[in-house]
Amino acid sequence: MSAPLPAVDYLKIPEDGEPYLQGCKCSNCDAVYLGDERSVCSKCGSRDQMVASKLANTGKLYSYSIVYRTFPGIEVPYVSAIVDLDGGGTVKGNLIGIEPDPANVQFDMPVEVVYDDALGRKDKDGNSYLAYFFKPAS
């Protein structure tokens, strides 16, 4: 069986290491962005100063929404979250490992990035996918 494919292009799966989220950092002002296809910094306007950067696997919950509306194959409710990663970068994903109730979810709560199967999804060739999620930090 082949290795899983990344669910998004900024999720990197090295052959000899752990998966990670890829970002880019401005060499001029240190602003950090998700993905690595940027040539201009939105913060300072510098051109060609962006350097590929491995993003942190820890951060804090910035915002969230508990989703109740479903789509075929999607279990609800679930927590859709926006996380500010330690060291820079903001990422949207699902918060898992917590009951989807506002009483349990706190703004600024520490979270960790975890990598797991993309809910059993496969492409037409039968390839599985690896996705990232957030969970409360232990």
C-alpha positions, 0 to 999 in steps of 0.5 A, a space after each residue: 500500500 502506498 503512503 497517504 497523499 497530503 490533503 492540502 498542498 501546504 501539508 508536507 510529508 517527508 519520506 524520512 520524518 514527521 509531517 508538518 505544515 509549510 509556511 513562508 516567512 518574510 526575511 525583512 519583517 518576519 511575517 509568517 504566512 501559510 503555504 509557500 507560493 508567495 513572492 510578496 509580503 503582505 505586511 511590508 511589501 517586500 518582494 522576493 524575501 519569502 523563505 520556506 518555513 516549517 510551522 509550529 505544531 502548537 498554538 492558541 485558538 483564535 476563533 471557532 464555530 460549531 457546525 451543525 449543518 451537514 453534507 453527505 459523509 460529514 458527521 455533525 456537530 464539529 468544531 471549525 477552528 482558526 488557530 494562531 500558531 506559535 512563532 507565526 502563521 494562522 491556520 483553519 482546521 477542525 478541533 477534535 478531541 473535545 465535545 462541541 459545546 461552547 462550555 468546553 471551548 475557550 478562546 486562547 486555549 492551547 492546542 496542538 496540530 495532529 496528523 491523521 487519516 482524512 476521515 477515510 476519504 480516498 481518490 478515484 485511484 484508491 489513494 488515501 489522504 493525510 490531513 491535519 487537525 487541532 486538539 487541546 494541548 495536553 
